[in-house]
Amino acid sequence: MVTSIDLVRGADDLLILGTLGRGAWTIPNASQSLDVHSTLTLLGDGGNNVFNLVRNASRPWLLDVYIYLDVDPVPATPTLTVPFASLESITIDGRGGNDQLIVDATNGAIAFAGGIVFKGGAEPTALTFASPRPGNPPA
């Protein structure tokens, strides 16, 4: 449990945290490291990539990201899972191919203050939005 927080501005530029029984911690260059916008960057491999963004069904505060080729089935487990609230934006670069972005709001809305930037390949690119069926609200 954090019991004390002090911000030392000026040349020192430290954030100092004191904890109950666990010691003290410092974050140097606090003004630079604490004001960094969090952008999740997803990169394709030049093939026909599918990027599927969906909130976790049982833990909707998490965003599940599936990245796979369009000839493969959707993986059973996400490629990665990140806390939804920690993100300000997502940037996706398919690096060529016929890429697809699926924004699946079945388990809750997916929106970020900085938006979602999708750079598909030189070939046609698909963008799909999935939402809950009427009478079947998100979890």
GINOR-V403539 format. One record per residue. N is the residue number from 0. PSI is psi in whole degrees, -180 to 180 (NA if undefined). Layout:
n=N psi=PSI
n=N psi=PSI
This chain:
n=0 psi=129
n=1 psi=127
n=2 psi=-16
n=3 psi=135
n=4 psi=127
n=5 psi=137
n=6 psi=121
n=7 psi=107
n=8 psi=178
n=9 psi=-150
n=10 psi=-34
n=11 psi=-42
n=12 psi=61
n=13 psi=147
n=14 psi=124
n=15 psi=128
n=16 psi=130
n=17 psi=136
n=18 psi=158
n=19 psi=103
n=20 psi=1
n=21 psi=3
n=22 psi=-166
n=23 psi=149
n=24 psi=148
n=25 psi=149
n=26 psi=107
n=27 psi=159
n=28 psi=44
n=29 psi=-41
n=30 psi=-26
n=31 psi=-39
n=32 psi=-26
n=33 psi=-16
n=34 psi=22
n=35 psi=128
n=36 psi=139
n=37 psi=110
n=38 psi=126
n=39 psi=122
n=40 psi=124
n=41 psi=132
n=42 psi=136
n=43 psi=-176
n=44 psi=14
n=45 psi=-14
n=46 psi=-167
n=47 psi=84
n=48 psi=147
n=49 psi=127
n=50 psi=115
n=51 psi=118
n=52 psi=124
n=53 psi=140
n=54 psi=144
n=55 psi=132
n=56 psi=-41
n=57 psi=-18
n=58 psi=78
n=59 psi=-6
n=60 psi=-3
n=61 psi=144
n=62 psi=122
n=63 psi=133
n=64 psi=123
n=65 psi=128
n=66 psi=124
n=67 psi=168
n=68 psi=150
n=69 psi=-15
n=70 psi=-7
n=71 psi=155
n=72 psi=163
n=73 psi=129
n=74 psi=151
n=75 psi=-31
n=76 psi=148
n=77 psi=152
n=78 psi=-39
n=79 psi=158
n=80 psi=131
n=81 psi=151
n=82 psi=124
n=83 psi=-45
n=84 psi=-15
n=85 psi=-6
n=86 psi=138
n=87 psi=-27
n=88 psi=166
n=89 psi=134
n=90 psi=128
n=91 psi=128
n=92 psi=110
n=93 psi=-18
n=94 psi=42
n=95 psi=175
n=96 psi=-175
n=97 psi=86
n=98 psi=157
n=99 psi=141
n=100 psi=126
n=101 psi=119
n=102 psi=104
n=103 psi=106
n=104 psi=19
n=105 psi=-37
n=106 psi=13
n=107 psi=156
n=108 psi=149
n=109 psi=104
n=110 psi=146
n=111 psi=146
n=112 psi=-39
n=113 psi=-1
n=114 psi=-175
n=115 psi=122
n=116 psi=124
n=117 psi=115
n=118 psi=98
n=119 psi=-174
n=120 psi=-176
n=121 psi=-25
n=122 psi=172
n=123 psi=144
n=124 psi=144
n=125 psi=142
n=126 psi=122
n=127 psi=134
n=128 psi=127
n=129 psi=140
n=130 psi=166
n=131 psi=151
n=132 psi=150
n=133 psi=138
n=134 psi=3
n=135 psi=71
n=136 psi=158
n=137 psi=159
n=138 psi=NA
